[in-house]
């Protein structure tokens, strides 16, 4: 479904394993079906606007990460409220990128 400002996927998607997202899940004969995936928001983090992708990742994952670019250690380990975190990589990505800090410092 598409409106002037939003694209919202609709329909049914099948998964062989239980999806990490909750809500609108139906299990039938060992297959999981998700109905209407909903809207997911993505934001661009730009150094030109004074922001840091490393700092944003550390904040969202409640972790500690060192930024090689500016030499700043971002520590958000005391932040509360994180329910789930995972680095999801395509199959062809280097396995060392599963470590968030390695992923963001790769060039």
C-alpha positions in Angstrom: 0.0 0.0 0.0 1.4 3.4 -0.9 0.3 6.9 0.2 1.8 10.3 -0.5 4.3 10.0 2.4 4.4 6.3 3.3 4.9 2.9 1.8 3.5 0.1 3.9 4.0 -3.5 2.8 0.8 -5.6 2.9 0.1 -9.2 2.2 1.4 -12.5 3.7 5.0 -13.6 3.9 6.0 -17.2 4.9 9.0 -18.1 7.1 10.4 -21.5 7.9 11.6 -20.3 11.3 9.9 -18.1 13.8 10.5 -14.4 12.8 12.3 -12.1 15.3 9.6 -9.5 15.0 6.4 -10.1 16.9 2.8 -9.4 16.1 0.6 -10.5 13.3 2.2 -14.0 13.2 0.2 -17.2 12.4 1.7 -20.7 12.6 0.3 -23.4 10.4 1.8 -26.8 9.8 5.2 -25.7 11.1 5.4 -22.6 8.8 5.1 -19.1 10.2 3.1 -16.5 8.3 3.4 -12.8 8.9 0.5 -10.7 7.8 1.2 -7.0 6.8 4.8 -6.4 7.8 4.0 -2.8 8.7 6.1 0.4 8.3 9.8 0.4 9.1 11.6 3.7 9.4 15.2 4.3 8.4 17.3 7.4 8.9 20.5 8.6 7.3 23.3 9.5 9.7 25.7 12.0 8.1 29.0 13.2 9.3 28.4 16.4 7.3 25.6 17.2 9.7 27.8 16.5 12.7 26.5 13.0 13.5 28.3 9.7 13.8 27.1 6.3 12.6 29.3 4.7 15.2 27.7 6.7 18.0 24.2 6.1 16.7 24.9 2.3 16.5 26.4 2.3 20.1 23.4 4.2 21.4 20.7 2.0 19.7 22.5 -1.2 20.7 23.3 -0.1 24.3 26.9 -1.0 23.8 30.4 0.5 23.9 32.1 1.3 20.5 35.3 3.1 19.6 35.2 5.4 16.6 38.5 5.2 14.6 37.6 8.3 12.6 37.5 10.8 15.5 39.1 8.7 18.3 36.0 8.9 20.6 34.8 6.0 22.7 31.0 5.9 22.8 29.7 4.1 25.9 25.9 3.5 26.2 26.1 0.3 28.3 24.2 1.9 31.1 21.2 2.8 28.8 18.1 0.9 29.6 15.2 -0.4 27.5 16.9 -2.6 24.8 14.7 -5.6 24.0 16.6 -7.2 21.2 19.8 -6.6 19.1 21.4 -8.5 16.3 23.8 -7.7 13.4 22.2 -9.1 10.3 24.6 -9.7 7.4 24.2 -11.0 3.9 25.8 -14.4 3.3 28.7 -12.9 1.3 29.8 -10.5 4.1 33.0 -11.2 6.1 32.1 -13.1 9.3 34.2 -10.7 11.4 31.5 -8.1 10.7 29.2 -9.8 13.1 31.1 -7.7 15.7 29.4 -4.3 15.4 32.6 -2.4 16.1 34.4 -4.3 13.3 31.5 -3.6 11.0 31.6 0.2 11.5 35.4 0.5 11.4 35.7 -1.5 8.2 36.8 0.6 5.2 
